[in-house]
């Protein structure tokens, strides 16, 4: 069924070509409301730890909030643009060239190849999310799906419904790494400076900013400042000023601003975030040329995305009782 697989793959490529610019507009650029403005730290720091310690000192050790005084960011949110790509490419959308001297030589060469694929082919040949890896950090910040932010005195939870990703910000605590390894979202600590949430993230797995952006290394770290802004035109936007550190990937720290806006349309429709995953129904894989291919019905290893059960003889085993779409043996 290779020929059919090729046609299916071509269709998927066409979808990427058609929708990638729209998706890029939703994830990057000016976004929603007034233009986003980068507000880098007042000085350059050698390490993210020095940067975080400086902000903590400037905040006088931080603000101790109670349930009554904590900033409330309840409800559903969606991405409202960011400036991350401005640091790496010299023109908007997919029209520019990779900025030289931002990445180290090895990472710059790797990124230029990834950017070449995006420009010449209309897509990056392979995206690790196709085989169900979590977005990880920093990609978490720009995934264009529903976000929730729950602030408690001892913890802030940041939730993205893509792969049901959760970041935990441990308030007024020190870093801990009891497993002795790195993870998709690392370890994040933070403190409140009035209504601003300042965070420090370390111990991250190497990932990427997104499929057409640079890769990161296992030395990637960040310092973030989260703050809710209200503008004269009525725009309300949760903004994140973030400085990225990576001794393997960056010549010097990189700064960007990300934003979120309230997903009022989803809230009005009664949308509820649910857990979802793609591992049990995923048919994408990396082919011999390093691109994405798909298993179709009849291919060895094909997984029925409409559901299966280990106990088909028992009543009520369909994963979709409304439409009963589970495939039969025939």
Secondary structure, DSSP 8 states (H G I E B T S, - for coil): -HHHHHHHHHHHHHHHHHHHHHHHHHHSBS-SSS-------SS--SSHHHHHHHHHHHTTT-B---TTTS----S-EEEEEE-GGGGTBSSSTT-S-B-TTSB-HHHHHHHHHHHHHHHHHSS-S--GGGGT----TTGGGT-SS-EEEEE-SSEEEEEETGGGEEEEEEET-----TTSS-BSS-EEEEEEETTEEEEEEE-B---BSSTTS-B--TT-EEEEEEEEEE-TTS-EEEEEEEEEE-TTTBSS-EEEEEEEEE-HHHHHTT-------SGGG--EEE-TTSSEEE--TTSTT---TT---S-TTSTT--S-TTT-------
